[in-house]
Amino acid sequence: MNDPREVIRRPIVTEKSMRGTTINKYTFEVDGGSTKPVIRTAVEQLFSVHVTKVNVIRIHGRQRRRGQHRYMEAGYRKAIVTLASGDKIDMEKLT
């Protein structure tokens, strides 16, 4: 996984995650097998910023129904990345 675009899949743009941008916390969906140091270097390479902290959360898939059939949604892994003061990522250009 040398390519940072394989590690960072997409930014998560919700009301709750956008509240974190005021305190330099940005949320991304990441690859399931990537570690915190790999996520840190991927964000630093893609956006030219300095990362101070990385928190990783595993989101489990939910059970859904369509008529009488039940199936499991796929889960994913998300990372909350804290940037150094003064650094910023423009989320409007990413989506």
PEWO-V222861 format. One record per backbone hydrogen bond with DSSP energy under -1.0 kcal/mol. CO is the residue of the C=O (numbers start at 1). NH is the residue of the N-H. E is the energy in kcal/mol with one decimal. If there is no record, write none. Layout:
co:CO nh:NH e:E
co:CO nh:NH e:E
//
This chain:
co:3 nh:6 e:-1.5
co:4 nh:8 e:-2.4
co:7 nh:31 e:-2.0
co:10 nh:29 e:-3.4
co:14 nh:18 e:-2.2
co:15 nh:19 e:-1.3
co:20 nh:23 e:-1.2
co:20 nh:25 e:-2.6
co:21 nh:24 e:-1.2
co:24 nh:83 e:-2.6
co:26 nh:81 e:-3.3
co:27 nh:12 e:-2.2
co:28 nh:79 e:-2.9
co:29 nh:9 e:-2.5
co:29 nh:10 e:-1.3
co:31 nh:34 e:-1.1
co:35 nh:39 e:-2.3
co:36 nh:40 e:-2.5
co:37 nh:41 e:-2.2
co:38 nh:42 e:-2.1
co:39 nh:43 e:-2.4
co:40 nh:44 e:-2.2
co:41 nh:45 e:-2.2
co:42 nh:46 e:-2.5
co:43 nh:47 e:-2.3
co:44 nh:48 e:-1.1
co:50 nh:84 e:-2.4
co:53 nh:82 e:-2.9
co:55 nh:80 e:-3.1
co:57 nh:78 e:-2.8
co:59 nh:76 e:-2.0
co:62 nh:73 e:-3.2
co:64 nh:71 e:-2.2
co:66 nh:69 e:-1.6
co:69 nh:66 e:-2.6
co:71 nh:64 e:-3.3
co:76 nh:59 e:-2.9
co:77 nh:30 e:-2.7
co:78 nh:57 e:-3.1
co:79 nh:28 e:-2.4
co:80 nh:55 e:-2.4
co:81 nh:26 e:-2.7
co:82 nh:52 e:-2.7
co:82 nh:53 e:-1.5
co:84 nh:87 e:-1.9
co:89 nh:91 e:-1.0
co:91 nh:95 e:-1.2
//
